[in-house]
Amino acid sequence: MSRRSVVCASAAAAILLSACSSLNPFARSAEKISPLPQFVQGAPIRVDWQLGLAAAPNVALQPAVVGDVVYAAGGDGTVVRIEGGKTVWRVDTGRKLSAGVGANQDLVTVVTAAGDVIALDAGTGSVRWKEPVSAEVLAPPGLDSGVVVVRTSDNRLFGLAADDGKRRWVYQRATPPLALRSYAGVLARDGVAVAGFPGGKLVAVKLSNGGALWELSVATPRGSTELERVADVVGTPVLYQRTLCAAAYQGRIACFDATNGNVLWTRDISSSVGIDRDGSQLYVTDEQGAVIALDASNGASIWKQDRLAGRGTGRPLVVGGDIAVSDVEGHVYLLRREDGSLLARIATDGSQIRSDPLLLGRDAVVAQTVKGNVYAISSR
């Protein structure tokens, strides 16, 4: 992948454009950040605990939550297990990391900057195995049905055996002339892995053998230039009961019937970070940074909170009865579910939260900043 770059203006940010390869949403915006919105705090919010790890300025390391246990990694290769804010074990892998953490009850996985997947024992932190995929990985592996699924930035999915790391299969799609260097995760559940790709495609493969089950179109590339035709699926797809939804940059939001692939509805809203949903509403941060709520059954607009526009707003997360989002300066906000009004805000360490926030219990958010600090923030 070429390292040469020029600055390219974008509605989402000032994004680095590699000579023939990828748009980089991890690059810090050169545009002026909108002023911090002023409002009256209408709900409690506090930091329950904080843990410091090494910074990761060029990637988006994400913690993993398994029950009431949190696993997190620092850019220097340190991996920790946290229970109730206390460190249970801390392991130094000795390698700089580009992705993680993917975890379940048994295994904790991270990926090095050189493209090696490292699996640790969830109970002790001891290294179980290491396996090269020899490509850049930016999002945590997915774990299900005895398989570790790794999505590489050259549009491949690797299926590795969870017990020994042996490669079981590889699924590959063609790489377009230009694509986002994006944090695009894998949804692994019930023996199936679902991942988004450039060109607006959403693909499901069998975890047993990597065979393709179906391919759906979230968005269709449009425009006369390669830049205009970038329509990559962003974030991790969201499955709620029988409905599968995803978002595409310079594209749209689309929801499908997961049992047969039929399109339920679409909306022309571009996002570079992704979506979340609850039983009745879907939430998306658009490329300007505004947070939008849609009717989950038909995509109709419910509300739009644009006071966070221009602040590098992150992916929304449903937490308790509210919606949590972060901004480029590391603030975490709570929005009222019913109308999107600003309820509460709390500062972290002043650096961006690039990876997705995660739910801990019912009313707490776990988030990691670029500086490496991991926070559990409670809304009650």
N, C-alpha and C positions, 0 to 999 in steps of 0.2 A: 504494500500500500504506500503510495507516495506521501512524503512528509512535506513537500512544498505546498505552500498555502497562500491564499490571498483572502482579504476580508470581503465578505459578501453580505450586503444588507438583507435582513429578513425581518418579517413582522414578529417572529418569536424572539429573535436576538440578533446580535451581530455575529454571524456564524462563520467559522473557518471553512473554506472550500478548498479541498485538496485538488491537485492538478487534474486528476481524472477519476477520483475515487469517491470521496464522501463528504457530506456536510457534517460538521461537528458541533452538536448542541452542548457539549461539555465546555466549549470555549466561553470564557467570561464575556458578557456583553460589553461592547464599547459604547452603547447608547446610554444616555442619562436615565437613571432609575427614577421612577415616579416617586413623589413624596410619600412618606408614611401616612396612611389615612388616619385621621383622628376620629375617635368614637368613644362613647361611654361603655366601659366594661359591663356586660350584662350577665355574665356567667363566671363561675370560678374556674381557674386554670392554674396549675402548678407543676413544677418539676418534682417528680417522685424520687428519681435518682439519676445520676450522671456518671459516666465512665469514660476516661480519656484513652484514646488509641492514637496511633500515628496517622498523620494527615495523608490524604490521597487526592492531590490537586487535579489530576487529569482523568480520573475515573469516578464511578459512582458506586462505592461499596454499600451494600444493603445488609442490615441485620436479618436474622431469621428468628421467627417465634414458633416454638413447639410447645403447646400447652402454656405453662407459666414460665418456661425457660426461654431465655434470649441468647442467641449466638451472634457474635459480631467479629469483624476482622479489621485490622489496620493496614494501611498501605505498605508497611514494612514487613508484613507477613505474620504478624501476631494474630492469633485466633483465641477468643475467650468464650467461656460459658458463664452466663450470669443468671443468678436466681435471687429475686427480691433485691436487686441492686448490688449483690455481693458476687465477687468473682469466685467461681467454683474451681475452674482450671484455666490456665493460660499457657498457650503453646506458641513457640516461635518456629515457623516453618522454614525460616532462613531465606525466603524468596519474596520479592516484591509482588504484590497482588494486583490483579485488574478486575476481578469479579468475585462475588460471594456476598452473602453466605447462602447456600442451599442446604437444608437440613430436614431430617425426620427424627423419629425416636431413636434410631440406631446410628445414623451417619451424619457427619458435618462435612460439607464440601466447599472448597474455594478453588480459584483458578489463578495461576501465576501470570505475570506479564509476558512470560515466554510461551504461554499456552499449555502449561501442564496442570492437569486436574489433580488436586490433593484431597484425599478422603481421610477424615479423622474419626476415631471412635467417639460417639456422642457422650458416653459416660466418663471416659478417662482422658480424652484428647490425644491419645496415641495415634500415630500415623498408621492407617490401614493399608493404603496403597497410593501410588502416583501413576498417572497415565498421561502421555502427551497427546494433545489434539493439534498441536503445531499451527495454531492460528489465534488471532486476537479474540478474546471473550470479554464481553462488557456487562453481562447480566448474570445473576446467580443460576446455577444448574437447577433443574427440576428433578424431584425424586418421587418415584412411584413404581410399584409392582416389581421391585428388585432391579430397577434400571435408573441410572443417573443420566439425564438428558442435558446436553450442553449445546447451546446455540452459538456459533462463531460468527464473526462479523463478515465473513465471506459467504454467508448464506448456506451454511451446512448445519445439520443437526447430528450430533454423535450420541449414540446409545451405548453406555458403558455398564457392565455388570456391576451391581452394587457390592457384591461380595469380594471381588478381586480386581475390579477396574478394567477387565478385558473388554476390548471393543467388540460389541455385538453387531452393530450396523451403523451405516452412515446414510443420511438423506441429504441430497443437495439440489439447490435451485440455481439457475443462471444468475449471475451478478450483472445488474444494469450499469451503464456508463457512470451514473451518479446515484448515490444513495446516502441516507442518513447514517452517520456513525452513532447509532442510537442505542439507548438502554432499552432493549426489547427482550422481555422475559419469556419464559416457557411455562405454560399451564400444563402440568402433568397430573392426571387424575383418572382413576378407573381403567388403567391399562392403555390410556391414550395420551399423547402429547400434542398440544395445540400451540402453534407459533405463528407470528406474523412475519411477513417478508416484504421487500421492496416491490413496487408495482401494485400495492394495495391488496396483496393476497394473504389469506388466512388458511393454513394447512393443518390437517390432523393426520398423525401417523400412529401406527400400532407400536406400542412399546416392546412387544415381543420380537418384532423383526424389522421395524422401520418402514413397513409398507404403508403407502399413502392410502388413507381412507376417503378423504375428500379434500377439495380445494374450493374456497369461497372468495368472492371479490368484495372486499370492504370498500374499495375505491378504485376508480379507473384513471390512469395517468392522462392529464390533459395539458395542452399548451404546445407552443412551437419550438421551445428550447428544452434542453435536458434539465435545466434548473426548474423550469415551470412544470415539468413532467414528473418530478419527484413526488411520489404518493405512497410513502412507506407506512406500513402498520407500526404504530408506536406503543410502548408500554406492554404490559402483560394482558392478554385477553381475559375477560371477566365472564365466568359462568355462574348463573343464578338459576337454580332448578333446571328447567329445560331450555333456558335462553342463553345464548352465547353472544357477547357484544365485544366490539373492538373499535378503535379509532385510527385514523390515518392522517398523516401530515399532508397539508394541501389537498385534503380529500374530504372524508365525511365520517360520521358515526354510523355503524351498521349493526343491527341485531338479527340473529338467525335462530331458527328452531334447531336446537342441537341434535334432535333425533333424526331429522331428514335434510338439514341444510337449507330449508326454505327461508327466504328473506322475510322478516317480519316488518321491519321498517328501516329507513335510512334518513339521515339529516346531513346537509352540507355544512359541517362545522369542522374546521381544521384544528388539530391538536398536535403538540410535540411531546406531550407527557403522558396522556392516557385518561382513563375513566375509572369510575367505581359506581356501584348501584346498591340500592336496597330493594325492598319488596315492591315499591311503587314508583320510584324515581331513579333516573340515571344522572350522574354528575360528571361533567367534563370541564377541563381547563382549556380554553381556546388559545390560539397562538399569540393573542395579545395579552394573555394573562387573566382574562375575565373568567369567572366560574359560572357555569350555566347548569341549570337543572331542567331535565326533560322528563316527560311522562314515559315511564319504562315500557308501557304497553303499546305506544304509538309514536313516540318521539316528539310530541307536541311540547312547545315551550311552556315552562312554569315560572321560572325567574332567572334573572341574570344579575350577578354581582360584579360590576365593572370597576369598583374602587380599588381593586388589586391589580388592574391592568398596568402594564409597564413595570411590574416588580418581580418578573421572573417566577410567577406563581407555579407551584408544583402540582403533582397529581392529587386529586381529591381522595379523601378516605372517609367512609362512613364510620363514625365513632359515637356510640351511644345513640342519642337522638339528634346529634349534630353532624356537621361536615368539617373535617380538618384539612387545611392546606398550609403550605409553607411558602416563603418567598426567598429571593436571592440573597438577602441579608440574614437568613436563618431564623426569622420570626415564624412562629406557628400560630395560626388563627383558627378560631371556631366560628362557623357560619350557622345561622339558624336554618334548619332543614326546611321549614315551611316557606320562607321568603328570601333566604340568602343573606339576610342582614348580618353585620359583623357583631358577634357576641363577645369575643374575648381574644386576647393576643398575649403571647409571652415570647421573650427573647431567648436565644440560645447563645452561641459564641460569636455571632456576627458573620459567619460563613454560610454558604449556600447548602441546603439539603437537596442533593441531586437525585438520590435514590428514592424509591417509593416509601412513604410512611407505612407502618404496619400496626395492626390492632393487637393490643395486649390486654386480655380479658375483655370487658365490655366497654370500659370508659377510659382507656389509656392508649396513647400513641407512642410507638417506638420509632425514633428517627436518628439518623447519623449525618453529621455535617461533614463538609469537605475537610475541615481541620481534624477530623477523626473522633470528635466527641459523640458518644451515644447517649441519648436522652430518653427517659420514660416520662411522658407528660400526661397528667391526669386531667380529665374534664369534670370531675366531680369530687 
